[in-house]
Amino acid sequence: MSLTSPSHFNFNFSISQNPHRSFPVQSHFESSSLMIFKISRTRRRVQSPHPSYCFNSLNPRLRSELPVVTRVSNSSDSGGAFDEATSQKVSDEVSDFEASRSPISGDGYVGLFIRKLGLDNDPLDREQAVDALWKYSLGGKKCIDEIMKFRGSVFLTVNLLKSESGVACEAAAGLLRMISSVNIYRDLVAESGAIEEITSLLTRSSLTCEVKEQSLCVLSNLSVDERFRLQIANSDLLPLLIKFLDDEDMKVKEAAGGVLANLALSVANHKIMVEAGVIPPLAKFLRTDTEASKIIRKEAQSALLEFAKDNYYKILLIEEGLVVVPLVGAAAYKSFKPSLYSWPSLPDGSELNVKQASKGPSRFGATELLLGLHVEDDKNAKLEEAKTNAIVGRTQQQFLARIGAIESEDDSNTETGTQKFTILPWVDGVARLVLILELEDESAIAKAAEAIADASVSEHMRTSFKEAGAVKNLVRLLDYNSEPVRSGVIHALERLSVSNDVCQKIEAEGALNPLISSLKNPDASGSLSQILNILGRILDSSKEMKSKFYDAPVNGSKKGRNEARTSSSNLTFSSQTIQEGDVLDSMFLSRLIEILNASPPVLQTKAASILEFLAGYENYREKIISLDIESALDSVFRHNCFNAKEDMEAEIEFQEIELQTLEIEEAGLAVSATSRLLTRLLDSEHFRDIINSSRLIDSLRRILTSRIPLQNKDWVAACLVKLSSLSGPTELGSENPINTEVMLYETIPRLIGQIKDSYSPEARETAVLELNRIISEGVVDSTRAVAAQGGIFPLVKLIEEGNDRVVEAGLAILYNLSMDVENHPAIVAAGAVPTLRRIVLSERPQWVRALHLLRTLPT
């Protein structure tokens, strides 16, 4: 084996412990002499990092070209003996030669070895030369500067990356690694084509771990510069880097992780990295990989924290079982006071059903600690998985807080703005956030509340926070005397309340009164939308309707019936609260009406939903009527979206499609909710007597003919029909055009949509029969409405697939449509002619009607 082989010398130095920086040299090698000392202590002794140390191992041709010191012999007849002068001369030359072996005095060898990197030299010479230069470069920046004095050294080294020899590739990559660790040479390495050659090298099927490591370290050094980050991320290297995260060698994993951590520092790379699938393998190191080194964990955490700055990518982290947790400082945990003398309970405060081995709790909490860590092993506990995880997570985090080590390993994490964060597995992350809520530091509490809001993106996470006791702490903090804390708490409760179970827990913990007090506070405008969301979910009129369906057994089991009764009782909890008069406050109702009267459509929708729920109770309904609710209703119904002139229809249509789509959708939701409220209020005779019915009818008719989404028109139509029936036929004339408008703008479009989109044959059959009835009654412009809604194509398709009743009704509708010549092209284009011919030739019961339809078409 050649002495210059990398495997022969033990140069496994840790060049840098920080994966997000270049690999420095001077911090490890203060001088060349210090390096010689370190090398001399390795298993295989090496005399010097200077290229001359490998002289004896070079092949004869290369060695013959090096200047050497030879023994001088006496040519006299004294049998080869040295005289004293000659002996002294040789001793002086040997001393001079030993001195010349130091890196400082022997730099003349560098030029010779660089010349041997030339393409016209023997491959073995080139291999040994680059290996010698690599070892020499380990001497520090001064040695690297000496190499860089020779033009073309980097280009020749990059060319060696194409070699078939693994030793040559490793040495070339190692030398480039050392050169690129110096800032002033990094651009030259990249411009010499190192990235492209390393890409080609790493795509080879068989590479040693050493070659992979050195090549990846070159990329890590280059990726310090943002320009090269973009080049690396947009090349074929990204899939290779992700693949190397699963390599068997830990150093290869660390090198790949270092490159990815550097790439993540550029926001422009985030999209392509996430789409390439970098998050799952990185998350694995923080979630389950207990054998991962500390370096790869820090690299993975650094990259994922950069991704977590984007809210969408933060959701992807949560889906991988990770939670972003703020670092609040070790001093904040000094206010934590663990209960040392109480028997352990569930995080939500309920009693833990376990067999007590002793008469009472232990003095210092050791028994409780062991019980919390191994609660899943207790056969008597019989806990659900969510409760078990909550207990284990809480026990671990409380123990870390008690010994003062809860943030000891996180102090050096990446900073995001003015805050620091860490990433934990979800069990520990949920428990840590709940623990912070119990501290006294206002800043820490506010950060934890916001983190809970950000993490509550799935039913699993919301349930986990509920089981961990977050709801109780958050409700307690609603009255906290700090606006940032209250704002964060309201945000967290709003995100948690999306879950019905958690919403019931929020209501059961007594959140209704503090939320109402916050809504009445004029300074709570920043959290107004979130407060209305929570109240709207607690005071939801649809809960009473849902509760009627919970009496049926679930899967026919007795257990299902019991669970259903429990759910039913929980759903009606808000009704009991209302009947007790907890929110019977004129100021609260006035605030809701004020929001309905002069607020954006989003807030109007939420306020109308709450008022609809309260209007179901007579005492609230009369109070709402007495507070000038009609002006608020009129304000919603006369939104600017519904006041367009007919002569500006084309321009308004363009604006609606290009600019006002979101505004129209929001206005449609507000109108739908307000229509439900108006329908509920019309049950009061007193309200019917005091309102201006004709004004409301005109507003609703204008809305019905507008371009709001069809699903928002159902309650508008129902309210309009109810209001017109209560007003009497005399006010509307003898023909009553309201029913016609309802059919044209709500019923027919809804039936066409049902024929198009429904997967149920029964639903499609019902829709086509109802549509045939409307058209057969001769409703004005009904056929034009069917054609305008694109109903011809789905009708032809339904005739091909339907039963005899469907075919009969579909043919009748198409025949009425064919009376208008403008519909003939659409009927033919839909493929009606071949379908009609098949019906006629097969002499189906409908063949006569099909024949009449064929005669009306241009066939």
ZAGUPA-742867 format. One line per field, with one value per residue (C-alpha): x, y, z; chain; residue number from 1; residue in one letter. Coordinates in steps of 0.2 Angstrom, whole numbers. Each point is the difference from the previous one (the first is absolute). Layout:
c1 X|...
c2 Y|...
c3 Z|...
ch A|...
i NUM|...
aa a|...
***
This chain:
c1 0|6|5|-10|-16|-13|-4|18|0|-12|-5|-18|0|-16|2|-15|-14|-11|-9|-6|17|14|13|14|18|9|-12|7|18|8|16|7|12|-16|-7|16|-2|-18|4|14|-12|-11|1|10|14|2|16|-7|-15|12|0|17|-6|-7|16|6|-18|0|3|18|-3|-8|13|14|-5|0|16|7|15|12|14|17|13|18|8|16|6|-4|-15|-14|4|-4|14|-4|-3|-12|-9|-2|-7|-13|-5|-3|-10|-11|-3|-4|-12|-9|-2|-7|-14|-9|-15|8|16|-5|-14|9|-7|-18|4|6|-15|-12|10|-3|-19|1|-10|15|7|-2|-17|10|11|-15|-9|16|2|-17|0|16|-7|-16|11|10|-15|-5|14|-10|-4|18|2|-16|7|16|-10|-11|16|0|-13|-10|2|-19|-5|12|-7|-18|5|6|-18|-3|13|-6|12|-9|16|2|-18|1|16|-6|-16|10|11|-14|-9|15|2|-18|1|9|-12|11|2|-18|-5|14|-5|-18|5|12|-15|1|-19|-3|14|-5|-18|7|11|-14|-12|12|-7|15|9|9|-6|16|-3|-18|5|13|-10|-15|11|6|-18|-3|14|-6|-18|5|-1|-19|4|7|-15|-12|11|1|-18|-5|11|-1|9|-16|-7|17|2|-17|5|17|-10|-4|18|7|15|-4|14|-9|-16|7|9|-17|-9|12|-3|-18|0|10|-12|-14|7|-6|-19|1|5|-15|-12|11|7|-17|-7|15|-5|13|-11|-4|18|6|-15|4|17|-10|-15|6|18|8|16|3|15|-1|6|-13|-14|6|1|-17|-7|9|-8|-17|0|3|-15|-11|1|-13|-17|-4|17|-3|-16|11|11|-15|-6|17|-3|10|-5|9|3|6|15|-5|17|4|-4|-18|-2|6|-18|-5|-5|-3|-13|11|-13|-15|-4|1|-15|-4|6|-18|-2|-10|6|11|-7|16|4|9|15|2|-12|4|11|19|8|11|-12|11|-14|-11|14|2|-19|-1|14|-7|-19|-2|6|-13|-14|-11|0|-9|4|-3|16|-3|-1|15|11|-6|6|16|4|-5|11|15|-1|-4|15|11|-6|3|18|3|4|-15|9|18|2|-10|9|10|-15|-3|-8|-16|-2|2|-6|8|-8|3|-9|-6|-10|-18|-2|14|-5|-18|5|13|-12|-13|14|4|-18|2|15|0|9|-12|11|2|-18|-4|12|-6|-18|5|9|-15|-10|12|1|-19|-2|-7|-12|14|9|-15|-5|18|-1|-16|6|16|-11|3|-18|-2|16|-5|-18|8|11|-14|-1|19|4|11|-5|13|-5|-18|2|11|-12|-15|9|4|-18|-6|11|-5|-18|-1|-2|-17|7|12|-13|-11|15|2|-18|0|15|-10|7|-16|-1|18|-2|-16|9|15|-13|-7|17|3|19|-2|-2|16|-8|-18|-1|8|-12|-15|7|0|-17|-7|6|-7|-16|-3|-19|5|5|-18|-4|15|-5|-16|10|11|-14|3|13|17|4|-15|10|-5|16|-4|-17|8|13|-14|-9|15|3|-18|1|16|-7|-15|11|0|-19|0|12|-11|-16|10|2|19|1|-16|8|-7|18|6|-15|3|18|-6|-12|13|12|-14|-4|17|14|8|-11|11|-4|-18|-2|6|-11|-15|3|1|-16|-9|4|-6|-15|-6|-4|-15|8|15|-11|-10|16|8|-16|0|18|-4|5|-8|13|13|-9|-2|19|5|-13|5|18|9|2|-19|-2|7|-8|-6|8|17|-3|15|12|-6|1|18|4|-9|10|17|-1|-16|-1|5|-11|-15|2|2|-16|-9|4|-6|-16|-3|2|-10|-14|0|-1|-15|-9|1|-5|-16|-7|-3|-17|7|15|-12|-10|14|11|-1|-3|0|17|7|-8|8|17|-2|-6|15|11|-8|4|18|15|3|4|-15|2|-3|-17|-9|-4|-3|-13|-8|0|-8|-14|-4|0|-10|-13|-2|-2|-15|-4|-7|16|8|-13|-10|15|12|17|10|-3|5|17|3|-2|11|14|0|-10|5|19|-1|-8|12|15|-8|-2|19|8|-10|7|-17|-11|-15|5|2|-17|-8|8|-5|-18|-1|8|-13|-14|6|2|-17|-9|6|10|6|18|3|7|11|6|4|10|9|5|8|-13|-1|16|-4|-18|6|12|-14|-11|13|2|-16|-16|-16|-7|16|0|-18|3|17|-8|-14|12|11|-16|-5|18|0|-15|14|10|15|1|2|19|3|-12|9|17|-5|-3|-19|-2|9|-9|-17|3|4|-16|-10|8|-1|-19|1|-16|6|5|-15|6|17|-5|-9|15|11|-12|2|19|11|5
c2 0|17|11|14|-9|9|-17|-1|16|4|17|-1|18|8|16|9|-4|13|-7|17|8|-4|-12|11|-5|12|-4|-18|2|15|-4|-13|-6|-2|-11|-10|-3|-6|-11|-8|-6|-10|-19|2|11|14|11|15|7|7|-8|-7|-13|-11|1|-18|-6|8|-10|0|12|13|-2|2|17|6|8|-12|-1|-15|-8|6|-14|1|-6|-4|-17|1|-13|13|8|18|12|13|14|-9|-7|17|6|-14|4|18|-5|-12|14|12|-13|-3|18|1|-12|13|8|17|-4|-14|9|-2|-18|7|6|-17|-9|12|-2|-19|3|4|-10|-6|-9|-18|-3|-8|16|11|-10|0|19|5|-11|8|18|-5|-5|15|12|-7|10|16|16|3|-17|4|17|-9|-11|14|9|-12|4|-14|-10|0|-4|-15|-6|2|-10|-15|-2|-9|-13|-18|-2|2|6|14|5|1|9|13|3|1|13|10|-1|8|13|5|2|16|14|8|-16|-6|9|-7|-18|3|8|-14|-12|-9|0|-8|-13|-4|-3|-12|-8|-3|-8|-15|-16|-6|13|-2|10|10|7|4|9|10|5|5|10|10|4|5|12|7|2|13|12|3|0|-17|-6|4|-9|-16|0|2|-14|-19|0|3|-18|-7|10|-6|-18|2|3|-18|-6|-13|11|14|12|-1|4|15|7|-1|7|15|4|-1|11|13|-1|3|17|7|2|-1|-19|-4|-4|-12|-8|-4|-6|-12|-8|7|2|-19|-6|15|-2|-18|5|10|-11|-18|-3|-2|-6|17|10|17|8|-7|5|18|1|-7|12|14|-4|-3|16|9|-8|3|19|-4|-4|-13|-9|1|-11|-13|-1|-3|-13|-9|0|15|16|17|6|17|1|11|-1|-11|15|-1|-18|5|5|-18|-9|-18|-9|-12|-6|-3|-17|2|5|2|16|6|-2|-16|-14|-13|-17|-10|-12|8|-10|11|9|17|10|0|15|5|-6|-15|-12|12|2|-18|-3|14|-7|-17|3|-10|-16|2|-13|8|17|-5|17|6|3|19|0|-11|11|15|-7|-6|17|10|-11|2|19|3|-11|10|16|-6|-4|16|-9|4|12|-4|-8|13|16|0|-2|10|17|5|19|4|-17|-16|-17|-18|-15|-15|-16|4|-9|10|16|0|-3|14|13|-5|1|18|5|-4|12|18|8|10|0|-19|-3|11|-10|-17|5|6|-16|-10|9|-4|-18|-3|-4|-18|-9|-10|15|8|-15|-2|18|-4|-16|9|13|15|5|3|10|11|3|6|12|8|13|2|19|0|4|-11|-15|2|2|-16|-9|5|-5|-17|-3|5|-13|-13|3|-7|-17|-3|-10|13|14|-9|-1|19|3|-12|9|16|10|8|14|6|-1|11|12|1|3|15|7|13|-2|-19|5|-10|-16|4|-13|-14|4|-1|-16|-8|7|-6|-18|0|8|-10|-3|-15|-9|-2|-8|-12|-6|-7|-12|-7|-11|-13|-14|1|-16|-8|-1|5|9|11|5|5|10|8|5|8|10|5|7|9|8|7|7|17|0|-3|15|11|-5|5|17|1|11|9|17|14|7|-16|-1|18|-4|-14|11|14|-13|-6|18|7|-13|-10|-15|-13|8|2|-19|-4|13|-6|-18|4|11|-14|-12|13|4|-18|5|12|11|3|2|14|9|-2|8|14|5|6|-16|5|13|-13|-12|13|4|-18|-2|16|-4|9|-17|-1|18|-2|9|-11|11|-3|-19|-5|11|-6|-18|3|8|-14|-13|8|11|-3|-18|-2|15|-7|-17|9|10|-15|-9|16|1|-19|2|16|-8|-14|13|9|-17|-3|18|-2|-12|15|9|16|0|-3|15|13|-5|7|-16|7|8|-17|-9|11|-2|-19|-1|10|-12|-15|6|5|-11|-6|-18|-12|-8|17|3|-14|9|16|-9|-8|17|9|-13|1|19|1|-12|10|16|-6|-1|17|9|-10|-1|-14|-10|0|0|-4|-19|2|8|-13|-13|8|6|-13|-16|-3|3|-11|-14|1|-1|-15|-9|5|-4|-13|-18|-6|-7|4|18|2|-8|12|15|-4|-4|17|9|-7|5|18|1|-9|13|13|11|15|-1|-17|-8|14|-2|-18|4|14|-11|-13|-13|-7|-11|-8|-3|-10|-10|-4|-6|-12|-8|3|-11|2|13|10|-2|6|15|4|-1|11|13|-1|1|17|6|-4|12|13|-1|8|-16|-12|1|-4|-14|-8|4|-10|-16|0|-6|-17|-3|4|-12|-14|3|0|-15|-10|4|5|7|18|-3|11|15|-3|0|16|8|-7|9|17|-1|4|-18
c3 0|-4|14|-8|1|10|9|5|10|14|-5|6|8|4|-11|7|13|-7|-15|-6|-2|-11|6|8|1|12|14|0|-6|8|-9|-11|14|11|-14|-1|19|-2|-14|9|13|-11|-3|-16|2|-13|1|-8|-9|-13|-17|3|13|-14|-11|4|-5|-17|-16|-6|-14|11|13|-12|-4|19|7|12|12|-3|10|-7|-1|-1|-16|8|4|18|-3|-1|17|3|5|13|-12|-10|15|7|-17|-1|18|-5|-15|10|12|-14|-8|17|1|-17|4|10|-10|1|-8|-12|-9|-16|-1|-3|-17|-5|6|-8|-17|3|0|-19|-12|-9|15|6|9|15|0|0|14|11|-3|4|16|5|-3|10|15|-2|0|17|7|0|-10|-3|-9|-10|-5|-6|-11|-7|-5|-15|-14|-6|16|3|-18|0|17|-6|-16|12|6|-17|5|2|15|16|9|-13|1|19|0|-13|10|16|-7|-8|17|9|-14|0|19|-3|-5|-13|-10|1|-16|-10|6|-6|-17|-3|-2|16|3|-17|2|18|-7|-13|13|13|-13|-2|7|10|11|16|15|0|-17|4|16|-8|-15|11|11|-16|-3|18|-1|-17|6|13|-15|-4|-19|1|11|-14|-13|11|4|-18|-6|0|17|11|-2|3|16|6|-4|9|16|0|-2|11|5|13|-7|-17|8|10|-16|-10|15|0|-18|2|15|-10|-14|11|5|-17|0|-19|2|12|-13|-11|16|7|-17|-1|17|12|15|4|1|10|12|3|8|13|2|2|-5|17|-9|-9|5|9|-16|-12|13|0|-19|-2|14|-9|-17|7|10|-16|-8|15|-3|-14|7|-13|2|19|-3|-9|15|11|-11|2|19|5|9|0|17|6|11|15|10|15|12|-5|7|17|4|-4|17|-2|12|10|12|-11|-8|-20|-10|-18|-8|-1|19|0|12|-6|3|5|13|14|6|16|12|-6|-13|2|8|-15|-14|-5|0|-10|-13|-3|-1|-13|-10|0|1|-17|9|14|-4|13|-9|-16|-8|-17|-11|0|19|2|-11|9|17|-7|-8|15|12|-11|-2|18|5|-12|8|17|-3|-10|-17|-10|-11|3|-17|-10|4|-16|-12|-15|3|-9|1|18|7|1|-3|1|-8|11|-4|2|17|8|-9|5|18|0|-7|14|13|-6|2|19|2|6|-15|-10|-16|2|2|-15|-11|6|-4|-18|-2|5|-13|-13|4|1|-19|2|10|8|6|7|9|7|7|8|8|6|9|-11|-1|19|1|-15|6|17|-9|-9|14|1|2|-16|-17|-9|11|-3|-18|-1|11|-11|-16|8|5|-17|-8|12|0|-18|8|6|15|5|-3|13|12|-2|4|15|7|1|-15|-5|12|-2|-19|1|11|-12|-15|9|3|-14|1|-5|-19|-4|6|-5|-14|11|14|-11|-8|18|5|-17|3|18|-4|-16|-4|-11|16|6|-17|1|17|-7|-10|15|7|-13|5|-7|-10|10|16|18|2|-15|7|16|-9|-11|16|7|-16|-1|18|-4|-16|10|14|-8|0|18|2|-9|9|17|-7|0|-15|1|-2|-10|-2|-8|-12|-5|-4|-11|-9|-2|-8|-12|-4|-5|-2|-14|-6|9|17|-5|-4|18|8|-9|4|19|-1|-9|14|13|-10|3|18|3|13|-12|-15|7|6|-17|-8|12|-5|-18|-8|-17|-4|3|-12|-13|1|-4|-14|-9|-1|-15|-9|-3|-6|-18|-14|-14|-13|9|0|-11|9|17|-6|-4|16|10|-9|1|16|10|1|18|5|-9|9|17|-3|-5|16|10|-10|3|19|1|-10|13|14|-9|-2|18|5|-12|13|11|-4|8|-12|-15|5|1|-15|-17|-10|-17|2|7|-15|-13|8|0|-18|-5|9|-7|-18|4|-3|18|1|-2|17|8|-9|9|16|-10|-10|15|9|-15|-2|19|0|-16|7|16|-9|-10|-18|-1|1|-13|-13|-7|-9|15|-10|15|-2|-18|5|13|-13|-13|11|14|-3|-19|3|16|-10|-15|13|8|-17|-4|16|10|1|5|-14|12|2|-18|-4|13|-8|-18|5|10|-15|-12|11|1|-19|-3|10|-12|11|-9|-7|9|-16|-3|18|-2|-16|9|14|-12|3|-18|1|17|-6|-15|10|13|-14|-6|18|8|3|-9|11|-2|-19|-1|10|-8|-18|5|6|-15|-11|8|-2|-18|-3|1|-16|10|10|-15|-2|19|-1|-15|7|16|-10|0|-18|2|17|-7|-15|12|9|-16|-7|16|1|18|8|-3|-19|-6|10|-5|-19|3|7|-14|-13|9|-1|-16|-4
ch A|A|A|A|A|A|A|A|A|A|A|A|A|A|A|A|A|A|A|A|A|A|A|A|A|A|A|A|A|A|A|A|A|A|A|A|A|A|A|A|A|A|A|A|A|A|A|A|A|A|A|A|A|A|A|A|A|A|A|A|A|A|A|A|A|A|A|A|A|A|A|A|A|A|A|A|A|A|A|A|A|A|A|A|A|A|A|A|A|A|A|A|A|A|A|A|A|A|A|A|A|A|A|A|A|A|A|A|A|A|A|A|A|A|A|A|A|A|A|A|A|A|A|A|A|A|A|A|A|A|A|A|A|A|A|A|A|A|A|A|A|A|A|A|A|A|A|A|A|A|A|A|A|A|A|A|A|A|A|A|A|A|A|A|A|A|A|A|A|A|A|A|A|A|A|A|A|A|A|A|A|A|A|A|A|A|A|A|A|A|A|A|A|A|A|A|A|A|A|A|A|A|A|A|A|A|A|A|A|A|A|A|A|A|A|A|A|A|A|A|A|A|A|A|A|A|A|A|A|A|A|A|A|A|A|A|A|A|A|A|A|A|A|A|A|A|A|A|A|A|A|A|A|A|A|A|A|A|A|A|A|A|A|A|A|A|A|A|A|A|A|A|A|A|A|A|A|A|A|A|A|A|A|A|A|A|A|A|A|A|A|A|A|A|A|A|A|A|A|A|A|A|A|A|A|A|A|A|A|A|A|A|A|A|A|A|A|A|A|A|A|A|A|A|A|A|A|A|A|A|A|A|A|A|A|A|A|A|A|A|A|A|A|A|A|A|A|A|A|A|A|A|A|A|A|A|A|A|A|A|A|A|A|A|A|A|A|A|A|A|A|A|A|A|A|A|A|A|A|A|A|A|A|A|A|A|A|A|A|A|A|A|A|A|A|A|A|A|A|A|A|A|A|A|A|A|A|A|A|A|A|A|A|A|A|A|A|A|A|A|A|A|A|A|A|A|A|A|A|A|A|A|A|A|A|A|A|A|A|A|A|A|A|A|A|A|A|A|A|A|A|A|A|A|A|A|A|A|A|A|A|A|A|A|A|A|A|A|A|A|A|A|A|A|A|A|A|A|A|A|A|A|A|A|A|A|A|A|A|A|A|A|A|A|A|A|A|A|A|A|A|A|A|A|A|A|A|A|A|A|A|A|A|A|A|A|A|A|A|A|A|A|A|A|A|A|A|A|A|A|A|A|A|A|A|A|A|A|A|A|A|A|A|A|A|A|A|A|A|A|A|A|A|A|A|A|A|A|A|A|A|A|A|A|A|A|A|A|A|A|A|A|A|A|A|A|A|A|A|A|A|A|A|A|A|A|A|A|A|A|A|A|A|A|A|A|A|A|A|A|A|A|A|A|A|A|A|A|A|A|A|A|A|A|A|A|A|A|A|A|A|A|A|A|A|A|A|A|A|A|A|A|A|A|A|A|A|A|A|A|A|A|A|A|A|A|A|A|A|A|A|A|A|A|A|A|A|A|A|A|A|A|A|A|A|A|A|A|A|A|A|A|A|A|A|A|A|A|A|A|A|A|A|A|A|A|A|A|A|A|A|A|A|A|A|A|A|A|A|A|A|A|A|A|A|A|A|A|A|A|A|A|A|A|A|A|A|A|A|A|A|A|A|A|A|A|A|A|A|A|A|A|A|A|A|A|A|A|A|A|A|A|A|A|A|A|A|A|A|A|A|A|A|A|A|A|A|A|A|A|A|A|A|A|A|A|A|A|A|A|A|A|A|A|A|A|A|A|A|A|A|A|A|A|A|A|A|A|A|A|A|A|A|A|A|A|A|A|A|A|A|A|A|A|A|A|A|A|A|A|A|A|A|A|A|A|A|A|A|A|A|A|A|A|A|A|A|A|A|A|A|A|A|A|A|A|A|A|A|A|A|A|A|A|A|A|A|A|A|A|A|A|A|A|A|A|A|A|A
i 1|2|3|4|5|6|7|8|9|10|11|12|13|14|15|16|17|18|19|20|21|22|23|24|25|26|27|28|29|30|31|32|33|34|35|36|37|38|39|40|41|42|43|44|45|46|47|48|49|50|51|52|53|54|55|56|57|58|59|60|61|62|63|64|65|66|67|68|69|70|71|72|73|74|75|76|77|78|79|80|81|82|83|84|85|86|87|88|89|90|91|92|93|94|95|96|97|98|99|100|101|102|103|104|105|106|107|108|109|110|111|112|113|114|115|116|117|118|119|120|121|122|123|124|125|126|127|128|129|130|131|132|133|134|135|136|137|138|139|140|141|142|143|144|145|146|147|148|149|150|151|152|153|154|155|156|157|158|159|160|161|162|163|164|165|166|167|168|169|170|171|172|173|174|175|176|177|178|179|180|181|182|183|184|185|186|187|188|189|190|191|192|193|194|195|196|197|198|199|200|201|202|203|204|205|206|207|208|209|210|211|212|213|214|215|216|217|218|219|220|221|222|223|224|225|226|227|228|229|230|231|232|233|234|235|236|237|238|239|240|241|242|243|244|245|246|247|248|249|250|251|252|253|254|255|256|257|258|259|260|261|262|263|264|265|266|267|268|269|270|271|272|273|274|275|276|277|278|279|280|281|282|283|284|285|286|287|288|289|290|291|292|293|294|295|296|297|298|299|300|301|302|303|304|305|306|307|308|309|310|311|312|313|314|315|316|317|318|319|320|321|322|323|324|325|326|327|328|329|330|331|332|333|334|335|336|337|338|339|340|341|342|343|344|345|346|347|348|349|350|351|352|353|354|355|356|357|358|359|360|361|362|363|364|365|366|367|368|369|370|371|372|373|374|375|376|377|378|379|380|381|382|383|384|385|386|387|388|389|390|391|392|393|394|395|396|397|398|399|400|401|402|403|404|405|406|407|408|409|410|411|412|413|414|415|416|417|418|419|420|421|422|423|424|425|426|427|428|429|430|431|432|433|434|435|436|437|438|439|440|441|442|443|444|445|446|447|448|449|450|451|452|453|454|455|456|457|458|459|460|461|462|463|464|465|466|467|468|469|470|471|472|473|474|475|476|477|478|479|480|481|482|483|484|485|486|487|488|489|490|491|492|493|494|495|496|497|498|499|500|501|502|503|504|505|506|507|508|509|510|511|512|513|514|515|516|517|518|519|520|521|522|523|524|525|526|527|528|529|530|531|532|533|534|535|536|537|538|539|540|541|542|543|544|545|546|547|548|549|550|551|552|553|554|555|556|557|558|559|560|561|562|563|564|565|566|567|568|569|570|571|572|573|574|575|576|577|578|579|580|581|582|583|584|585|586|587|588|589|590|591|592|593|594|595|596|597|598|599|600|601|602|603|604|605|606|607|608|609|610|611|612|613|614|615|616|617|618|619|620|621|622|623|624|625|626|627|628|629|630|631|632|633|634|635|636|637|638|639|640|641|642|643|644|645|646|647|648|649|650|651|652|653|654|655|656|657|658|659|660|661|662|663|664|665|666|667|668|669|670|671|672|673|674|675|676|677|678|679|680|681|682|683|684|685|686|687|688|689|690|691|692|693|694|695|696|697|698|699|700|701|702|703|704|705|706|707|708|709|710|711|712|713|714|715|716|717|718|719|720|721|722|723|724|725|726|727|728|729|730|731|732|733|734|735|736|737|738|739|740|741|742|743|744|745|746|747|748|749|750|751|752|753|754|755|756|757|758|759|760|761|762|763|764|765|766|767|768|769|770|771|772|773|774|775|776|777|778|779|780|781|782|783|784|785|786|787|788|789|790|791|792|793|794|795|796|797|798|799|800|801|802|803|804|805|806|807|808|809|810|811|812|813|814|815|816|817|818|819|820|821|822|823|824|825|826|827|828|829|830|831|832|833|834|835|836|837|838|839|840|841|842|843|844|845|846|847|848|849|850|851|852|853|854|855|856|857|858|859
aa m|s|l|t|s|p|s|h|f|n|f|n|f|s|i|s|q|n|p|h|r|s|f|p|v|q|s|h|f|e|s|s|s|l|m|i|f|k|i|s|r|t|r|r|r|v|q|s|p|h|p|s|y|c|f|n|s|l|n|p|r|l|r|s|e|l|p|v|v|t|r|v|s|n|s|s|d|s|g|g|a|f|d|e|a|t|s|q|k|v|s|d|e|v|s|d|f|e|a|s|r|s|p|i|s|g|d|g|y|v|g|l|f|i|r|k|l|g|l|d|n|d|p|l|d|r|e|q|a|v|d|a|l|w|k|y|s|l|g|g|k|k|c|i|d|e|i|m|k|f|r|g|s|v|f|l|t|v|n|l|l|k|s|e|s|g|v|a|c|e|a|a|a|g|l|l|r|m|i|s|s|v|n|i|y|r|d|l|v|a|e|s|g|a|i|e|e|i|t|s|l|l|t|r|s|s|l|t|c|e|v|k|e|q|s|l|c|v|l|s|n|l|s|v|d|e|r|f|r|l|q|i|a|n|s|d|l|l|p|l|l|i|k|f|l|d|d|e|d|m|k|v|k|e|a|a|g|g|v|l|a|n|l|a|l|s|v|a|n|h|k|i|m|v|e|a|g|v|i|p|p|l|a|k|f|l|r|t|d|t|e|a|s|k|i|i|r|k|e|a|q|s|a|l|l|e|f|a|k|d|n|y|y|k|i|l|l|i|e|e|g|l|v|v|v|p|l|v|g|a|a|a|y|k|s|f|k|p|s|l|y|s|w|p|s|l|p|d|g|s|e|l|n|v|k|q|a|s|k|g|p|s|r|f|g|a|t|e|l|l|l|g|l|h|v|e|d|d|k|n|a|k|l|e|e|a|k|t|n|a|i|v|g|r|t|q|q|q|f|l|a|r|i|g|a|i|e|s|e|d|d|s|n|t|e|t|g|t|q|k|f|t|i|l|p|w|v|d|g|v|a|r|l|v|l|i|l|e|l|e|d|e|s|a|i|a|k|a|a|e|a|i|a|d|a|s|v|s|e|h|m|r|t|s|f|k|e|a|g|a|v|k|n|l|v|r|l|l|d|y|n|s|e|p|v|r|s|g|v|i|h|a|l|e|r|l|s|v|s|n|d|v|c|q|k|i|e|a|e|g|a|l|n|p|l|i|s|s|l|k|n|p|d|a|s|g|s|l|s|q|i|l|n|i|l|g|r|i|l|d|s|s|k|e|m|k|s|k|f|y|d|a|p|v|n|g|s|k|k|g|r|n|e|a|r|t|s|s|s|n|l|t|f|s|s|q|t|i|q|e|g|d|v|l|d|s|m|f|l|s|r|l|i|e|i|l|n|a|s|p|p|v|l|q|t|k|a|a|s|i|l|e|f|l|a|g|y|e|n|y|r|e|k|i|i|s|l|d|i|e|s|a|l|d|s|v|f|r|h|n|c|f|n|a|k|e|d|m|e|a|e|i|e|f|q|e|i|e|l|q|t|l|e|i|e|e|a|g|l|a|v|s|a|t|s|r|l|l|t|r|l|l|d|s|e|h|f|r|d|i|i|n|s|s|r|l|i|d|s|l|r|r|i|l|t|s|r|i|p|l|q|n|k|d|w|v|a|a|c|l|v|k|l|s|s|l|s|g|p|t|e|l|g|s|e|n|p|i|n|t|e|v|m|l|y|e|t|i|p|r|l|i|g|q|i|k|d|s|y|s|p|e|a|r|e|t|a|v|l|e|l|n|r|i|i|s|e|g|v|v|d|s|t|r|a|v|a|a|q|g|g|i|f|p|l|v|k|l|i|e|e|g|n|d|r|v|v|e|a|g|l|a|i|l|y|n|l|s|m|d|v|e|n|h|p|a|i|v|a|a|g|a|v|p|t|l|r|r|i|v|l|s|e|r|p|q|w|v|r|a|l|h|l|l|r|t|l|p|t
***
